[in-house]
Structures are given as structure tokens and as C-alpha cells.
Amino acid sequence: MHHLVKYRYVHRDVDRHGNERIYFRRTMGQPKFRLPGKPGSPEFNARYEALLRGEVNVKASARASERAAAGTYGRLVDEYLASGSFGRLDILTQKKRRAILLGTCAELVAPGSKDTFGSMPLAAVSTANLRVLRDRKTHVPSAQVNRVKAIKALFKWALAEEKVPHDPSRDLTVAPAPPGGHHSWTVEEVRQFEERHPIGTKARLALGLLLWTGVRRSDLVRLGRQHVRNGWLRFTQQKNRKRKPVVTEIPILPELQMVIDASPTGDLTFLVTSTGAPYTLWGFGNWFRDRCVEAGVPGRAHGLRKAGAATAAENGATTKQLMAIFGWLSAEEAERYTQAAERKRMAGDAMGLLIGRGPP
């Protein structure tokens, strides 16, 4: 608990499965507010500081919008969450967007105020108000982007349903995301992970599945032997499953098959928890992060997908081949990798031109 000493009003709970949860609570008897991420992380510090400043109403429940009065921002959120438009989103997007929008309803309009955004009359919601919600995530760029996306989706729906006369989120923008995104693993980091987690361990199986299939975490936690047919994996991707389902079919490489055969697996999923249950998306992410820390590498699960795409492109994979492997519906994402690989090849071929040749 030493890492929590510098945080006032922060408490640590451990459930019966050994999972750690960290909460903010000023005094005993008051409701607890769970803090995201690890102590010291940008998302943890940003939410902790917001709680200290009084920008978040810790007494507002996660379903605050259900009690919101008619004609308020909170009621609009509740109606959107009950709409068919929201219901057609894939499950993961629903879960994330619901948490974001309900979170904005619980936030105070200003530090020390008794009013929440959920109770704000819809007619009073302006671009300036929405910028306040946006700017509270300035220190966590990815969270800020997701918050703006959720708010824009809310008002796009509201405008189409004629629940608002205009869209106050139209001019709501965010700063461009930092280049690079998730850390992409290097060959040396993969080797370092393999040395720490040899074949036969669950960690090595997870590495092999991520690196040699290119799947997202949301698909990885569901993959099992029922998806194998004649040496191929066939599954429907979880992302956009409801709106634009993508069926992926990829061969199981001999290297991956060797790791699978030598590893303990579950009945319905290759990867299972210590109790034999399939991992949740976030549960796997946290578990794999710990295995990366053990190996002393900075990468995480998503970075292996990036590394695989970069490696395939450098080995000559075309845009369409990358789209088939990684399940991308548009060429834009795949072309980032093929163009980067082409630039690397061209630079290698052209470097000799930097050496001038004098007359014979």
C-alpha cells in the first residue's frame, strides 16, 4: 500500500479473487468513487485531482440519468441509451459509451456547485459547456477523444430525432492524438519476453496468439478450438459485430500450432484464468500487462498487433493482404504500414546516393 501514501482519501480493497480496487472516499460512511488505472498513471491522477477539486459528484450513482427530469441533459442521455441506434452498437462500444455518458451526467458543472451536468436544462447546453467536459480529460488524451466521440454521437442522434434544434457538439474538437499510439514491440523485446516466459507457459501462448494471428484482445479472449477447421482459424470479429460483421479466416502457422500443442488450454477458449474461466477483455489486458512487467518489456497486447502488421508489410504484404489478416474494412489503416515499409525500403536503396562521386 506504500504507493498510495501520497494520495489523501484513497483506499485499497482486495476482493476474494485477489483483484485490487482503489477508491476515493473523503470520510467513512460516504459513497466510494472507483479510480481508473494504476496509481501514478495519467488517468488515475486526472480523476483523483478532479475529485479533490470537487468537479465530480461522488454521491451521484452510475444510473443518475434515469432520475433526471424531463428536458435535461441527463434525460437525453437516458433516452439515447435506450434507443435502437445505441442498441445497434457492438457490446464493447455500448459499455464504453454508456460509462462515459453517465459519467458526464454525474460531474458537477463547476467545482463546489451543487448542480450536475445531468440536471442541466437541455436548452442551456452549449458548446462552451461541452468544452468544460472535454477539458477535464486534457491530461488523458485517449480519454478525451473517447469522451468527445460519445458526446458527438449523443447529439448527432438527438438532432436526427428532433430532440434538439441544433447540435452544440458540432464545433467540439480535440487536439490530434500523439503520433505512434501504443508502443510497437521490437524483435528484441519479443525475444526478451520469450526468454522470461518459455513455451509451455500461458504467457507464451498469449504472445503467440497475439503475434501470429494479429487479433484484437476482444477476439483473443474468445478464441478456442471450436474456431479451428483444417488448420485454419475462422471467427467473426467482435468489433462492429452488430453493424458491419467481419469474418476472418487465417491459417494457423506451424510455429503457433507448436506453442498451442505444448500449452495448457481451456475447453472453449485457449486462454483461461486460474479458475478455468475465460478472461474478460480487461481482465486479460491487466494479466498480460503484468507478464510484460515481469519480462521487463514496455509493450502491451495491442502493440503486438502493430508489430505484426509492420513486420508483414516490411516482408512485402500488400494493402489488401493486410486488410484480410487484420480485418480492416478500409485501406487507410493498412496503407499506413505499407507506406511506412516502402519508405524504409526506398531509404535503404537510396542511402548510397548521399555519397558523392568526383569526376574520374
N, C-alpha and C positions, 0 to 999 in steps of 0.2 A: 504494500500500500504506500510505500515511500514516494512513488511517483505522483501521488495525489496530495501530498502535504501542502504544496503551494496553492492549491485551489480551495478557497473557502466555500463552505456549504455543499461540498461534493462528497458523495458517499458511494461505497462499493458494495454490491450484492453479488453473491455466487449462488446459482441455483443448484438443484440436486444433481445435474449433469456436469457440474463444474464450469458452466458458462458464466463469464463475468459480465455484469451490467453495472454501468456507472450512472448515477443520478445526481441532479441538483435539487437540494431542498434546504431552505433557509432555516427552518425550525422543525422540530418533531411535531407531528400531527398535521402538517401541511402536505398537500399533494407533492409527489415527486415528478421531476421532469427528466426523462432519459437524455443523456448526452451522446451524440453520434461520434463514431471514430474512436481513435486511441488518444489518451491524454497527451497533449502537446501537438496533435495534428491540427491543421488549419481549420477543419470543420468543427472539431471539438472546441478549440479556443474561440472561434467566432460565436458559436451558440452559448458558450459559457459567459462570454463578455456581454452578449445580448441579455442574458438572464440577470447578470449583475446590474446592468443599466436599467432594467425594468422594461425592456422592449417586448418581452414575451409574457403573456398571462399564464402562469403555471397552473392556475385553477381551471382554465378552460379545458374541457375534455377533448379527446380526439374526434368526437362527434358533435362539436359545438354548433356546426352549421345546421343540424337537424332542429335546433331550438331557435334558430334565427327568425326574426319577424319577417313578414312579407315585405318585399320591396327593398331588401338589404342585400349587401354583397354576399353574406352568409347563405341567404336563401337561394341566391343564384347558383352558388357553388353546389348546394344540396340538390337542386334541380338538375344541374349538369351531371352530377354523379349518378343520378337515377335515369338519365336519358339513354336512348338507344345508341346515340353517337358515342357516348362513353363506353357503353356495353360492348360495342364492336371492336374496341381496342384489345390488344393482346393482354393477357393476365398481368405480365410484368409491368407493362406501361400503366395499366389501371392502378396497380398497387403503388407505384411511384407517384403518379399524378394525384391520386387520392390523398396520399400523405402530404404532398406539397401544398395542395389547395386547402386542406383542412388546417394545416399548419399556419397558413397566412390568415385564416379566419381567427385563430387564437392569438395572433400577435396584436399588441397594443398599437394604436395609431401614433402614439408618441410616448417616450419614457415618462412614467408617472401618471399617465392618463388612465381613466377607468374604462375607456371605450376601446373595443377591439375592432379590427377591420371587418370581422364578421357582422358586427352590428351597424356598420356604416351604411347609411341610405344609398341605394344604388345610384340615385341621381347625383350624389356627391362624389362618386368615384371618378377621379380624373387621372390623366397621365402622370401628374405630379405625385398623386397618392401612390400610384403603382411604382413609381421610381423609388419611393421610400422602401417598399417591399424588396425591390431589386437590389438597392444599395446595401441592404443588410446582409447580403451574401457576397459583398465585394471581395472579401478575403478568401472565399472559396469559389473560384471561377466556375468550376463544373456545376456546383450547386446553384450558382447564379443563373447559368444558362438554362438549367432544368426548370428553375422557378419561372423564368420569363417564358419558356416554351409552354408551361402549364397555364399560365395566366393568359397568354395569347390564344391558346386552344379554347379556354373558357369563353372568352369574349367573341371569338370567331363563331362559336356555336350560338352564343346569346344573340348576336347580330342576325344570324340566319333564322333564328326562331322568333325574331322581332321582340325580344325581351329588353333590348336596349336600343336607343335611337342612333347611337354611333359607337364606335369601338375605341375606348380610351387607351387600349394597349397597342394601337396601330403604330405609334411612334416610339414604343418602348424598345430600346436596343440594349445590347450588351457589348462589352469590349471583345474583340476577337480572342478566341481561345489561344493559349500559349502554343507555339509550334511544337510538334513532336508527340504530344499527348502521353500515353502510357510508355514507360521505358521499354524499348525493344531489346530483347536478350541478345547477347553476343554469343559466339561459339564457345568462347572461354567460360562464360557464365553457365552455359548448358553443361559443359564438361565438369565444372565445379559442383553443380547440383547432382550430377550423376555419381560423382565420387562420394558425396555425402549420403546419397540415397541409392544404393545399388539395385540391380534387377532382383525382383522378389519382394520389394517393399511397395506399399501402397503409394508412396510419394513418387516413386519411379514410374509406376503405372499411370498416375495422373499426368506426369510430364510427357510420357509417350503419347497418351491420348490427345493432349493439347497440341503437342508439336507436330504429330504426324497425321492429324485429321483436320486441324485448323478450325475446330468447332468453338463456339462460344461457351461460356460457363453454363448458360441456361440450357444448352443442349447436352453438354458433357454430363451433367448430373442425372440425365435421363437415359443415357446410352447404356445398352445392355446386349446380351446375346440374342434377344429377340429381334434386334435390328440387323443381325448378320445373316446374309444369304450368299452362299457360294463364294465366300471370301470378300464380299462387299458389305459396306455399311449403307443402310438405306433408312432415312428418317426425315420427318417433317420438322423444319426449324421452328423453334418457339417464337422467335422474333417475327412479328407481324403475322402470326399463325392464323388469326381470325380474318384479317383484311386481305393479305396477299401471301397465302401459304407457299412456302418454297420447299420442295422435296429435294434432298441432297442424296446423291449416290456416289460413293467414293470407294476405291479398293483399299483393303487393309494391307498395308505394306508388310513385307516379311519381318522387318525389324520390330514393328508394332505387334505382330502376331506372336513373336517370340516373347516379348515382355508380358503380353496378356496370359500366355500359357504358363508363365513362371510366377504369376502373381495371384494372391488371394483376391477373389471377386465375389460379388453378391449374386443372387439369383436373377433379379430383374434389372439390376444396374451393375456395371463393372465396379464402380466405386461406392462403398458403403461406410457408414460410421462405425464406431466401436461397438454399437448395439446391433449392427446388421441392417440398419435402416438407410434408405437413400439419403444423400445430402440435400439440403436446401441450397438454393443459389448462394445466399450469403454465408451459410454455414461452410460450404466448400471453399468460398473465397477466403474466409478467415483461417480455415485449416491449412490451405495451401500457402497462404502468406507466412504462417508460422514455419512451414517446411522450408520456405525460401530463406527466412531469417536464420534457421539452423544451418543452412548451406552457405550463408554469408553472401548471398546474391541480392541485388537490388530489384530484380524483376518480379513480376506477379503474373497471374494466369493470363490476363489479356495480352501482355507483352509477348507471350509465346505465339499467339495468333499473328501478331505483327511480324515477328521474326520469321515465321513460316512463310508468310506472303512475300517478304523481302527476299528470302532465300530462293523461293520458287521463281520469282521474277529475275533474279540475277542468274539463275540457271537456264533462263530462256523461256519461261512460261509467258504466254500471251495474255492479253486483257481478258479474252473470253475464257481461257483456261482458268485464270484466277477467279473469275466470276463463278465458274462451275464448282471449283474446290471450296470457296469460302461462302458461297450462297448469296453474293451481292446481286441485287436486281439491276443496278445501274453500273455503267462502266466507270463512273467518276472515281470511286474508291480504288478499283483495280488499276486504273491508269496512274494513280499516284505512285504505285510500286513499279509498274513497268517503265514509267518515265524516269524514275529515280535510278533504276537499273541501267537504262540506256545512257543516262548522263554519266554514270560511273564507267561504263564501257568506253564511251567516247573520250572521256578524260584520260583513261588509260592508254587509248590508242594515240591520243594527241600530245601527250606529255613530251615526247621526243622532239616535237616541233619547237619547244621552248629553247632548245639548244641550237643556236645559230651556226651556220656553216660559212666559213670565209671562202673567198674565191680560190680555185685550185692553183 
